[in-house]
C-alpha cells in the first residue's frame, strides 16, 4: 500500500461546538486518492469512490465484526433484533459514497457477519 499524504479543512462548526472536517488524501505524486467527511465520534463518510469506499465492498459474510472494524473503523450499532430462529443479531450501517449505505448483520453470540449488503436511498 502506498503511503498517503493528507490535508484537512474545517467545513463547519455547529452551535454545540462540534466540528465537521473535509479530509483529502493524496498519493506521493500529489493525485487525489480519497476525499472524506469526518465528524469526530459520529461518522466518517467518503465523498468520492476511493480506497475507503472500496474497503466497504471487501466486508463479506463469514468475516468477524473485528475484521469489519479494522477495515472501516468502529461505529455504534444501529439496531439489534431477534431473528426467526431465536438468535440475536446486531446491525451496523456505514454510509458509503453518495447515497449508498452498507449494512452488516452480525450474530451477537459469535461476532460473525451473517449478511452484508448495500442499500441506496
C-alpha positions as CSV (number, residue, x, y, z in Angstrom):
1,X,0.0,0.0,0.0
2,X,1.4,3.4,-1.0
3,X,1.8,6.0,1.8
4,X,-0.8,8.8,1.6
5,X,-0.3,12.4,2.3
6,X,-3.2,14.5,3.6
7,X,-4.8,17.8,4.1
8,X,-7.8,18.8,6.2
9,X,-10.2,21.7,6.4
10,X,-13.0,22.7,8.7
11,X,-16.3,22.6,6.9
12,X,-18.4,23.8,9.7
13,X,-18.8,24.2,13.5
14,X,-22.2,23.9,14.9
15,X,-23.6,25.8,17.8
16,X,-22.7,22.9,20.2
17,X,-19.0,23.2,19.2
18,X,-19.0,20.0,17.0
19,X,-16.7,20.3,14.1
20,X,-17.0,18.7,10.6
21,X,-13.8,18.2,8.7
22,X,-13.1,17.6,5.0
23,X,-10.0,15.3,4.6
24,X,-8.2,15.0,1.3
25,X,-5.7,12.2,0.8
26,X,-3.2,12.3,-2.0
27,X,-0.6,9.9,-3.3
28,X,3.1,10.8,-3.3
29,X,2.8,12.2,-6.8
30,X,0.0,14.5,-5.4
31,X,-3.0,12.9,-7.1
32,X,-6.2,12.9,-5.1
33,X,-6.9,9.3,-3.9
34,X,-9.6,9.8,-1.3
35,X,-11.9,12.6,0.0
36,X,-13.7,12.1,3.3
37,X,-16.1,14.0,5.6
38,X,-15.3,13.4,9.2
39,X,-17.3,14.2,12.3
40,X,-15.4,13.1,15.4
41,X,-17.3,10.4,17.4
42,X,-20.1,10.5,14.8
43,X,-19.1,9.3,11.4
44,X,-16.6,9.1,8.6
45,X,-18.1,9.3,5.1
46,X,-16.5,9.0,1.7
47,X,-17.2,11.8,-0.8
48,X,-15.5,10.1,-3.8
49,X,-15.2,6.4,-4.7
50,X,-11.7,6.0,-3.2
51,X,-9.9,3.4,-1.1
52,X,-12.2,3.8,2.0
53,X,-15.4,3.3,-0.1
54,X,-13.8,0.3,-1.8
55,X,-13.0,-1.3,1.6
56,X,-16.7,-1.4,2.3
57,X,-17.1,-3.8,-0.6
58,X,-14.5,-6.2,1.0
59,X,-16.6,-7.0,4.0
60,X,-18.1,-10.5,3.4
61,X,-20.3,-13.0,5.1
62,X,-18.2,-15.1,7.5
63,X,-15.9,-12.4,8.5
64,X,-15.9,-11.1,12.1
65,X,-17.1,-7.8,13.5
66,X,-13.4,-7.2,14.4
67,X,-12.4,-7.6,10.8
68,X,-15.0,-5.1,9.8
69,X,-13.9,-2.5,12.4
70,X,-10.2,-2.9,11.4
71,X,-11.1,-2.0,7.8
72,X,-13.8,0.7,8.4
73,X,-13.4,1.9,11.9
74,X,-15.8,1.4,14.8
75,X,-19.3,2.7,14.8
76,X,-22.2,2.1,17.2
77,X,-24.7,-0.5,16.0
78,X,-27.9,1.0,14.6
79,X,-30.1,-1.7,16.0
80,X,-30.4,-5.2,17.3
81,X,-33.1,-7.8,17.0
82,X,-34.1,-11.4,17.5
83,X,-34.3,-13.5,14.3
84,X,-37.0,-16.0,13.5
85,X,-34.8,-18.8,14.8
86,X,-34.3,-17.1,18.2
87,X,-30.8,-15.8,17.7
88,X,-29.9,-12.2,18.4
89,X,-28.2,-10.1,15.7
90,X,-26.6,-6.7,15.8
91,X,-26.9,-4.4,12.7
92,X,-24.3,-1.9,11.7
93,X,-24.6,0.7,8.9
94,X,-21.8,2.7,7.2
95,X,-22.5,5.5,4.8
96,X,-20.8,4.8,1.5
97,X,-20.2,7.0,-1.4
98,X,-23.1,9.2,-2.5
99,X,-26.4,7.6,-1.4
100,X,-25.1,4.1,-0.6
101,X,-25.4,2.6,2.9
102,X,-23.6,-0.6,3.6
103,X,-25.5,-2.7,6.1
104,X,-23.9,-5.6,8.0
105,X,-25.8,-8.1,10.2
106,X,-23.7,-9.8,12.9
107,X,-24.6,-12.8,15.0
108,X,-24.5,-11.4,18.5
109,X,-23.2,-14.6,20.1
110,X,-20.3,-15.3,17.7
111,X,-19.4,-11.9,16.2
112,X,-19.7,-13.4,12.7
113,X,-21.2,-11.4,9.8
114,X,-24.2,-13.2,8.5
115,X,-25.5,-10.6,5.9
116,X,-23.7,-7.9,4.0
117,X,-25.5,-5.7,1.5
118,X,-25.7,-2.2,0.1
119,X,-28.8,-0.1,0.0
120,X,-29.2,3.1,-2.0
121,X,-31.7,5.7,-0.7
